[in-house]
Amino acid sequence: MGAQQVNEEGKPAKEQFRTVMLDYGQDVWNYAFFLTGRRELADDISQDVFLSVFRHLDTFEGKASVKTWLFAITRNTARNHMRTAFMRRVILVGRARSGSTHPSAESEVMEAAFTDEIWEVVMKLPAKFREVLVLDAKYDMTMGEIAQVLGVSEGTVKSRLSRARKKVSEVWKEESAYERA
């Protein structure tokens, strides 16, 4: 098992794993949540991801960043969970919330409401569009990194990102027009 291995810098794999988990644990959970829309499932997926990482940390080749590697594992783990009989019909519920919970001024309240509404629209997108938008907007990944995580070409990423932004814009305009009427 990878726990007895030592990396190039002499750092024990167990310590390296702890560092990876501390540095990227929340990002992995957030990405799992964006993929599934369910907190409990994001918990399960995150746990499975880090079990897999612990078992296979010594196989990380460094061809991509650790974050890209983790997100690819997260995506594949989420896919596996969603293939089960229990998850054949996924219903996206809830909102992705920002870390701020203390709306003390009107502007903060308005900004938080706006952000929640945008993420509600994003969560309604088909998975292939939602994924690229989340990886771009939330995690600030490059087209190349997103392509690696999703296992598609950069051209496909650009196309999906463009379509995702267009869909969000269209839905936002429709909902805004409906609210004004």
N, C-alpha and C positions, 0 to 999 in steps of 0.2 A: 504494500500500500504506500501511497505517496507521503505519508506522515514521517517516514524515516529518511526520506530523500533530502538532499541538500542542493540548493541552487548554486549558480556560478559565484555568487558573493559569499558563500558559506552560510547563508541564512537557511535554517531548517524549514522544510516544506510546511510543517505545521504552523510555524510563525508566518510564513508567506501566505498561507491560506487565511489565517486570522486577519492579516492586513487586507487581503482582497475582499473578504467579507465585510470588514468595517468600512472600507473605501467605497464599495459598490453595492452593498446590501440594499440600501434604500432605492437606488436606481433600478436594480433588478426587480424589486417588488413593484415599483411604479410602472415599469414596462409590462410586467405580467398583468397588472391591473388594467392598463390601457388595452392590452390584447384581449382580455376576457370580460372586463367590466364588472367583475365580482371580487370583493375583498377576500372572501374565504378561499377562493380558487387561487388568487394571487399569493396568499400565504402558502398554500400547498405547492404551487409551482416554484416559488422562491426556495422553499425547503428542498425540493427535489433538485433544483439547479445547483445549490451549494453542496448537496450530497454528491452529485455528479462531479462537481469541480474538485471536491476533496479527493475523490477516488482517482481522478484523472489529471490532477494539477501537473504531474510530471510529464504529461503529453503536450502541454502548451508549448508551441514552437516559436512564438513571438512573431509570426508572420503578420499578425494584426495586433491592434492594441488589446489589452486585457478587457477593456470595456466592450469592444466589438466582439471578442470571443464570448464573453458572458452573455451579451444580448443575443447572439446566435444560439447559444445553449438555451436561453430563456424562451426564445421563439419556438425552437424545436420541442421543448418540454411542454409549452402551452399547446402546441398543435397536438401532441400526444394526449394530453388531458382532454382536449376538445373532441378527440376521436372516440372517446368512450361512450357507451350507451347513455350515460347520465348527461353528457354534455352535447349530444347531437343537436339540440335546439338551444342555443345560447341567447339569452335575453340580456341586453346591456341595460343595467340599472345603475342609478346613482350618478354622482358627479365627481369629476376629478377636482379636488380642491387645492388651492394654494396653501402654503404653510401659515399664512397670516390669519389669525382668528380674532384680532382685536380691532374691529372697525371703529375707530374713535372719531373720525371726521366723515362728513358726507361724501367727500371725494373718494375716500378709501372704501366706503360702502358701495358707491357706484362702480368703482373699478373692479371690486370683487364680484359684484353681480354681473358685470359685463364679461369678466373672465369666465365665470361659471357658465354663462349662457353660451359663450363660444365653445367651451369644452363639451357642453351638452350636444351641440351641433357636431363636433368632431367625433364624439362617441357614437353617433348615429350613422357615421360613414361606414361603408363596407370595409372589412378588415384590411384589404390590400392598400386602401387609401389612408385609413386611420394610422396604420403602421408607419408609413413614410412621413406623414405629417408630425406624428409624435416624436419620431427619431430626429427629425429636422428641428422642430420648434422647441421641444422640451429638452432634448439632449444635445442639441447643437452639433450633430454629427455631419460629416462631409458626405457628399454624394457617394464617394468611394466606400466609406465606412458603412453607410446604409446599404449599399449594394452587397457588401460582404455579409452583413447581418442577415439580409433577406435572401441571399443566394441568387440574385438577379443582376442584370447588367446596369451600369450607371444610366444608360439611356432609358431603361425601364423605370428606374428611380425618378429621373427627371420628369418623365411622362406622368407617372402616378402622382408625384408631388404637385405638378401643374393641375391635374384633374382634381385632386383633393382640395387644393386652394379654391379652384373654381366652384366646386360643389359647396364648400363652406360659405363662400361669398353669395352664391345663389340662394341657399337656404336662409342665410342671414337677411338678405334683402327681402325675401318672401315673408319671413316672420316679422320683420320691421314694418313692412307695408301692411300686414294684417293687424298689427298692434295700433297703427295710426288710423286705421279705418274704423 
